[in-house]
């Protein structure tokens, strides 16, 4: 991470909490506590109104807030509820980024909306997916974004094993189950693969482009007409 990006994120982390310890900030930014002390000192020297000291914690003085986001209390609560419900079912990277985004949003909300959001008595367990599943979801998401083909070792509902080369198009969440929507080159058609039945996957060097009849829009259209 570039230092400028780290300093920007540091401001948002401090503003998003009442008190942030150097240990918490170092963990979030994946740097040493010494780096946090140095970065905070640099921000203070530039006029950013950060109060606190090493061993105690840091907070942002009033007056440095961005213009408040105009969320109602109910809207703010719905955002927090959605985040809490989703975090246990996302891959580790997305779950962490979702929390970072929420901290930024909470940091610029009006005080009443922020208090309502933070006090929402609605929680969901964070142990929804094991780490292997989270890693698999992350790999599928990254391949979908980079448009790389994948080789899958797949076990179907009948217990039959097969190897497929697919174009990953999207991941869908169906309550407790994730599926991968893809164009399967072996079957020359669209298929949905349960992620928990993928026994192994490999990212191939070959990338793909949109081709008529093989896109996510084509898949959705075909499913709506079925």
C-alpha positions in Angstrom: 0.0 0.0 0.0 1.3 3.4 -0.9 2.0 5.7 2.1 -0.5 8.3 0.8 -3.2 5.6 0.7 -2.3 4.3 4.1 -2.5 7.8 5.6 -5.9 8.3 4.0 -7.2 5.0 5.4 -5.7 5.8 8.8 -7.8 9.0 8.9 -10.9 7.1 8.1 -10.2 4.4 10.7 -9.6 6.9 13.5 -12.7 8.9 12.5 -14.8 5.8 12.3 -14.3 4.9 16.0 -14.5 6.7 19.3 -11.0 5.5 20.3 -8.5 3.6 18.2 -5.4 2.0 19.8 -2.2 1.8 17.9 -2.4 -2.0 18.0 -5.8 -2.0 16.4 -4.6 0.4 13.7 -1.5 -1.6 13.0 -3.5 -4.8 12.6 -5.9 -3.2 10.2 -3.2 -1.5 8.1 -0.9 -4.5 8.3 2.0 -2.4 9.5 4.1 -2.2 12.7 2.9 0.0 15.6 6.0 2.1 15.1 4.7 2.9 11.6 1.4 3.9 13.1 3.1 6.2 15.6 5.1 7.8 12.8 2.0 8.2 10.5 -0.1 9.7 13.2 2.7 12.2 14.0 2.9 13.1 10.3 -0.9 13.7 10.1 -0.8 15.8 13.3 2.1 17.9 11.8 -0.1 18.5 8.7 -2.9 19.9 10.9 -5.2 16.8 11.1 -6.8 17.2 14.6 -6.0 13.8 16.1 -5.9 13.6 19.9 -4.2 10.9 21.9 -0.9 9.3 22.4 1.0 6.0 22.2 -0.3 3.5 24.7 -3.7 5.2 25.1 -5.3 5.5 21.7 -6.4 8.1 19.2 -9.6 9.9 18.3 -10.5 12.7 15.9 -11.5 16.0 17.4 -14.8 17.5 16.4 -14.7 19.8 13.4 -12.9 17.5 11.0 -15.9 15.6 9.9 -16.9 15.4 6.2 -20.4 16.7 5.4 -22.8 14.1 6.9 -24.3 11.5 4.7 -28.1 12.0 4.7 -29.2 8.6 6.0 -32.3 8.2 8.1 -32.0 6.1 11.3 -33.7 3.2 9.6 -31.5 3.4 6.5 -28.4 3.4 8.7 -29.7 0.4 10.6 -30.4 -1.4 7.4 -26.8 -1.0 6.2 -25.4 -2.3 9.4 -27.9 -5.2 9.3 -26.9 -6.1 5.8 -23.2 -6.1 6.7 -23.7 -8.3 9.7 -25.7 -10.8 7.9 -23.3 -10.9 4.9 -20.0 -11.0 6.6 -20.3 -14.7 7.7 -21.0 -15.7 4.1 -18.4 -13.7 2.2 -14.8 -14.6 1.4 -12.3 -13.1 3.8 -11.2 -10.3 1.5 -14.7 -9.0 0.8 -15.8 -9.4 4.4 -12.9 -7.2 5.5 -13.5 -4.6 2.8 -17.2 -4.5 3.7 -16.3 -3.7 7.3 -13.8 -1.0 6.2 -16.5 0.6 4.0 -19.0 0.6 6.9 -16.5 2.3 9.2 -16.1 5.1 6.6 -19.9 5.4 6.3 -20.4 5.4 10.0 -17.7 8.0 10.4 -19.6 10.6 8.4 -23.1 9.9 9.4 -25.1 12.3 11.5 -24.7 11.5 15.2 -28.3 10.2 15.7 -28.2 7.9 12.6 -24.8 6.6 13.7 -26.0 5.9 17.3 -29.0 4.0 15.9 -26.9 2.0 13.6 -24.3 1.1 16.2 -26.9 0.1 18.8 -28.9 -2.2 16.4 -29.7 -5.4 18.3 -29.4 -7.7 15.3 -26.4 -10.1 14.9 -25.4 -13.0 12.8 -22.7 -15.6 13.5 -19.4 -15.0 11.7 -18.7 -18.8 11.4 -20.9 -19.4 8.5 -18.1 -20.5 6.1 -15.0 -22.4 6.9 -11.7 -21.0 5.7 -11.4 -23.5 2.8 -14.7 -22.3 1.5 -13.8 -18.7 1.9 -10.6 -19.2 0.0 -12.4 -21.0 -2.8 -15.0 -18.2 -3.1 -12.2 -15.7 -3.2 -10.5 -17.6 -6.1 -13.8 -17.8 -8.0 -14.5 -14.1 -7.5 -11.0 -13.1 -8.6 -11.2 -15.3 -11.7 -14.6 -13.9 -12.6 -13.2 -10.4 -12.3 -10.0 -11.1 -14.3 -11.9 -13.2 -16.8 -9.6 -16.2 -16.5 -10.8 -19.7 -17.3 -10.8 -22.3 -14.6 -10.2 -26.0 -14.4 -12.6 -27.6 -11.9 -12.5 -31.0 -10.3 -16.2 -31.4 -9.5 -18.3 -33.9 -7.7 -22.0 -33.9 -8.6 -25.0 -34.8 -6.4 -24.9 -38.4 -7.6 -21.2 -38.6 -6.5 -19.8 -38.7 -10.0 -16.5 -36.9 -10.4 -15.6 -34.9 -13.5 -13.1 -32.4 -14.7 -14.4 -29.2 -16.3 -12.9 -26.1 -18.0 -15.3 -23.2 -17.4 -15.7 -19.5 -18.0 -16.7 -18.2 -14.5 -19.6 -15.7 -14.9 -21.0 -15.0 -11.4 -21.3 -16.4 -7.9 -24.8 -16.7 -6.4 -25.7 -17.2 -2.7 -28.8 -19.3 -2.0 -29.1 -19.2 1.8 -26.5 -21.7 3.1 -25.2 -22.6 -0.4 -23.0 -20.7 -3.0 -23.1 -21.7 -6.6 -20.9 -20.7 -9.5 -22.7 -19.8 -12.8 -20.4 -20.6 -15.7 -20.2 -21.6 -19.3 -18.9 -25.2 -19.3 -16.7 -26.0 -22.3 -17.1 -29.7 -21.8 -20.9 -29.5 -22.0 -21.0 -26.6 -24.4 -23.6 -24.9 -22.3 -24.4 -23.0 -19.1 -24.0 -24.8 -15.8 -24.4 -24.0 -12.1 -21.8 -25.6 -9.9 -22.2 -25.9 -6.1 -19.1 -24.4 -4.6 -19.0 -26.8 -1.8 -18.8 -29.7 -4.4 -15.8 -28.2 -6.1 -13.0 -30.6 -5.0 -10.2 -28.6 -6.6 -9.7 -25.6 -8.9 -6.9 -24.2 -11.0 -6.6 -20.8 -12.5 -5.7 -21.1 -16.2 -3.5 -18.6 -18.1 -6.2 -18.3 -20.8 -8.5 -15.4 -20.6 -11.9 -15.1 -22.3 -14.0 -12.4 -23.9 -17.7 -12.0 -24.2 -19.1 -14.1 -27.0 -22.6 -14.1 -28.2 -24.5 -16.9 -26.4 -21.9 -17.4 -23.7 -22.4 -14.3 -21.4 -24.1 -14.0 -18.1 -26.9 -12.0 -19.7 -27.4 -14.9 -22.1 -27.6 -17.3 -19.2 -30.1 -15.2 -17.4 -32.2 -14.9 -20.5 -32.2 -18.6 -21.1 -33.2 -19.3 -17.5 -36.0 -16.8 -17.6 -37.4 -18.6 -20.8 -37.0 -22.1 -19.4 
